[in-house]
Amino acid sequence: MKYDWKKEEKFLYGVKKLPQVVTVPPQKFITIKGVGDPNKQAFSERVGVLYPTAWKIKMGFKKFYQLHPEQQKDFEYAEFAIFPLEGIWSTKNVEDNTDKDSFEYRIMLRQPNWITQEMFEAAVAAVAKKEPNDLLNELSFETIEDGKCLQVLHRGSFDDEPATFQKLDQFAEANGLKRKSHSHREIYLNDARKTAPEKRQTILRYQIE
């Protein structure tokens, strides 16, 4: 059976246009850090090492599952769908959140809970053998727990996100919630490279207390 995040975790990914409070459990990710304008090449290059690694993990697990029938009982699923790209964003210029050159980010692709550090390292080695890239050395396999958060679905251009964040902030104030930090998470439900700006769907989420 295939694990499909769209169906299995609607509380995290089936987000609506009205703000909602959610508790995000610990999750595993392959991650890579960067700085600067996401419209520039450095960002695209980092995305470019995440996806091949994620596909190697996916195919490596599928092969492992098929070759080790004695261990299949340990896994509820035989394969899984690739998760959407995510990013944790902050800035060195808190006075101007439109200054893209000051952005600091950690972009990532989530992995199912049964994926291990060993599977990740094997995937990185396989990608490096076929497509050598120094950025592969910057990849990490991490467990991140966001905990209590406020989230909402943003439809449209990334440049229009401030208005949606204002909606989140107003909801937080009205409900006695406090934002923990300037950083926030974005989850890209469609591929920005193939989607017109006005049709993009992005989950915006930040931690609260």
Backbone torsions as a table, in degrees:
resi	resn	phi	psi	omega
1	MET	NA	145.5	-177.0
2	LYS	-98.6	133.3	176.8
3	TYR	-83.5	119.5	-178.6
4	ASP	-116.3	108.9	-176.2
5	TRP	-59.5	-29.9	-179.7
6	LYS	-62.5	-36.4	-178.0
7	LYS	-90.5	-39.4	-172.6
8	GLU	-78.9	-25.4	-173.8
9	GLU	-132.4	56.0	-178.5
10	LYS	-63.3	-27.7	-178.7
11	PHE	-68.4	-20.1	178.5
12	LEU	-100.8	-30.3	-172.8
13	TYR	-117.3	-17.4	177.4
14	GLY	-90.8	51.9	-171.8
15	VAL	-79.8	142.7	-179.4
16	LYS	-102.6	-178.9	-176.5
17	LYS	-81.7	-3.8	175.4
18	LEU	-99.4	136.6	-179.6
19	PRO	-58.1	145.3	177.3
20	GLN	-145.8	148.6	175.8
21	VAL	-89.6	136.8	-179.1
22	VAL	-143.4	147.1	174.0
23	THR	-105.9	115.0	-175.5
24	VAL	-94.0	120.6	-178.2
25	PRO	-75.4	173.3	174.4
26	PRO	-59.0	137.2	-178.8
27	GLN	-135.6	148.3	178.3
28	LYS	-96.1	141.1	-178.4
29	PHE	-141.8	152.0	158.2
30	ILE	-97.3	130.4	-171.3
31	THR	-131.4	160.5	172.0
32	ILE	-152.6	140.2	-177.0
33	LYS	-96.2	158.2	176.6
34	GLY	-162.9	171.0	177.2
35	VAL	-137.5	153.9	173.2
36	GLY	102.6	-172.5	-175.8
37	ASP	-66.8	122.8	179.9
38	PRO	-69.6	-9.6	176.4
39	ASN	-82.1	-6.0	-178.4
40	LYS	-93.5	169.9	-170.6
41	GLN	-62.9	-32.9	-176.4
42	ALA	-59.2	-37.1	179.0
43	PHE	-68.4	-47.5	179.9
44	SER	-59.9	-37.3	179.7
45	GLU	-64.7	-35.7	179.3
46	ARG	-72.4	-40.0	173.1
47	VAL	-59.7	-35.7	-176.3
48	GLY	-67.8	-16.4	174.5
49	VAL	-101.1	-18.6	178.5
50	LEU	-68.6	-48.9	-172.8
51	TYR	-66.4	-45.9	177.1
52	PRO	-59.2	-36.4	178.8
53	THR	-67.6	-42.3	178.5
54	ALA	-62.3	-39.8	179.4
55	TRP	-67.5	-37.4	177.0
56	LYS	-65.5	-38.1	176.4
57	ILE	-63.1	-46.8	-179.5
58	LYS	-58.5	-50.9	-177.2
59	MET	-70.9	-33.2	177.9
60	GLY	-65.5	-40.9	177.9
61	PHE	-66.9	-41.4	179.9
62	LYS	-60.0	-42.1	179.0
63	LYS	-66.9	-42.6	178.2
64	PHE	-58.9	-44.3	-179.0
65	TYR	-60.9	-42.2	-177.9
66	GLN	-71.0	-33.9	-175.7
67	LEU	-86.5	-9.6	-177.1
68	HIS	-128.1	70.2	-179.5
69	PRO	-59.6	-26.9	-179.1
70	GLU	-68.9	-17.3	179.9
71	GLN	-106.4	0.0	-177.2
72	GLN	-61.2	-28.3	179.3
73	LYS	-63.7	-19.4	-179.3
74	ASP	-80.8	-9.4	-176.5
75	PHE	-123.4	129.4	179.5
76	GLU	-75.0	-27.0	-176.2
77	TYR	-122.6	147.9	179.6
78	ALA	-91.0	-23.4	177.9
79	GLU	-157.5	178.7	-176.7
80	PHE	-152.4	157.5	176.3
81	ALA	-83.2	144.9	176.4
82	ILE	-64.7	133.2	179.7
83	PHE	-77.5	161.5	179.0
84	PRO	-73.3	155.7	175.4
85	LEU	-63.5	140.1	176.7
86	GLU	-131.5	162.5	176.5
87	GLY	-150.3	139.8	170.3
88	ILE	-103.1	123.6	-171.5
89	TRP	-118.6	140.2	171.0
90	SER	-145.8	-176.2	-178.3
91	THR	-147.5	150.3	174.2
92	LYS	-83.6	-10.7	-178.2
93	ASN	-118.7	80.9	-176.0
94	VAL	-69.6	-14.6	179.2
95	GLU	-79.6	-19.4	-178.5
96	ASP	-142.2	95.5	-177.3
97	ASN	-79.7	6.1	173.1
98	THR	-97.4	-2.5	179.0
99	ASP	-79.8	88.9	-172.5
100	LYS	-66.6	-27.6	179.1
101	ASP	-66.9	-17.6	179.8
102	SER	-94.6	2.1	-178.4
103	PHE	-67.1	144.5	170.9
104	GLU	-124.5	132.6	-174.6
105	TYR	-142.5	157.3	170.4
106	ARG	-131.9	107.3	-179.2
107	ILE	-96.7	155.4	-168.8
108	MET	-161.4	160.6	171.2
109	LEU	-125.2	123.6	-178.9
110	ARG	-68.2	151.7	177.2
111	GLN	-125.5	148.8	176.4
112	PRO	-59.1	156.5	-175.3
113	ASN	-62.3	-22.9	-176.6
114	TRP	-85.8	-4.5	176.0
115	ILE	-75.0	138.2	-174.6
116	THR	-112.8	168.0	175.5
117	GLN	-58.2	-38.7	-179.5
118	GLU	-65.0	-40.0	177.2
119	MET	-64.9	-40.7	177.3
120	PHE	-61.7	-48.1	-178.3
121	GLU	-63.5	-37.7	177.8
122	ALA	-64.8	-38.6	179.1
123	ALA	-66.6	-43.7	178.3
124	VAL	-60.2	-43.9	179.5
125	ALA	-62.7	-39.2	-180.0
126	ALA	-67.4	-41.3	178.0
127	VAL	-65.7	-43.6	-178.9
128	ALA	-61.6	-34.8	-179.7
129	LYS	-67.6	-37.3	-176.8
130	LYS	-89.7	-39.7	-176.8
131	GLU	-134.4	77.9	-178.0
132	PRO	-55.8	135.6	-178.9
133	ASN	-159.1	125.4	-178.4
134	ASP	-60.1	-26.4	-179.2
135	LEU	-66.6	-20.6	176.8
136	LEU	-60.5	-28.3	178.9
137	ASN	-70.6	-15.4	-178.8
138	GLU	-94.0	-4.6	178.4
139	LEU	-72.1	145.1	175.6
140	SER	-131.2	155.5	174.6
141	PHE	-113.2	113.9	-170.0
142	GLU	-131.1	153.7	167.7
143	THR	-107.3	124.6	-176.6
144	ILE	-124.3	132.8	177.5
145	GLU	-120.1	109.7	-179.1
146	ASP	-79.3	-28.2	179.1
147	GLY	70.3	-142.4	-176.4
148	LYS	-73.0	124.3	-174.9
149	CYS	-138.0	163.4	170.9
150	LEU	-115.5	133.1	-176.0
151	GLN	-141.2	160.4	178.8
152	VAL	-159.0	157.9	176.6
153	LEU	-91.9	126.7	174.5
154	HIS	-102.8	127.4	175.8
155	ARG	-110.6	125.2	177.5
156	GLY	124.8	-166.0	-176.5
157	SER	-63.8	148.2	175.0
158	PHE	-60.7	-32.2	-178.8
159	ASP	-67.7	-16.5	179.3
160	ASP	-93.8	5.8	-176.8
161	GLU	-62.2	-32.6	-178.8
162	PRO	-53.0	-36.7	179.8
163	ALA	-65.6	-36.3	178.7
164	THR	-73.4	-37.0	175.1
165	PHE	-63.6	-34.5	176.8
166	GLN	-62.4	-36.7	176.6
167	LYS	-63.1	-42.1	176.6
168	LEU	-63.1	-45.1	-178.7
169	ASP	-62.2	-39.6	179.4
170	GLN	-66.2	-39.5	177.5
171	PHE	-64.3	-43.1	-179.7
172	ALA	-61.3	-45.9	-179.5
173	GLU	-63.4	-41.3	-178.2
174	ALA	-68.0	-22.7	-176.0
175	ASN	-112.0	14.6	175.5
176	GLY	67.0	32.3	-179.9
177	LEU	-104.9	147.0	-178.3
178	LYS	-121.4	130.0	177.2
179	ARG	-70.6	137.5	-175.1
180	LYS	-77.4	-37.0	-173.9
181	SER	-157.1	177.4	178.4
182	HIS	-75.9	-19.8	-176.3
183	SER	-74.6	157.5	177.7
184	HIS	-150.4	164.9	177.9
185	ARG	-109.9	142.1	172.7
186	GLU	-123.2	136.7	177.2
187	ILE	-121.9	119.6	-172.0
188	TYR	-95.5	103.7	-173.6
189	LEU	-76.8	-14.7	172.3
190	ASN	-136.7	165.9	-175.4
191	ASP	-80.2	112.6	-177.3
192	ALA	-61.3	-25.9	-179.6
193	ARG	-71.7	-21.4	-175.4
194	LYS	-117.3	4.2	-174.0
195	THR	-121.7	131.5	176.7
196	ALA	-60.5	142.3	-176.4
197	PRO	-50.3	-40.7	-176.5
198	GLU	-71.1	-12.9	-178.5
199	LYS	-106.2	1.1	-179.5
200	ARG	-69.1	144.8	177.2
201	GLN	-124.8	119.7	-174.9
202	THR	-131.7	126.7	173.2
203	ILE	-81.3	125.5	175.4
204	LEU	-106.1	130.3	-174.1
205	ARG	-145.0	137.1	169.9
206	TYR	-138.7	156.7	-176.6
207	GLN	-76.7	144.5	179.8
208	ILE	-132.1	166.4	176.0
209	GLU	-139.3	NA	NA
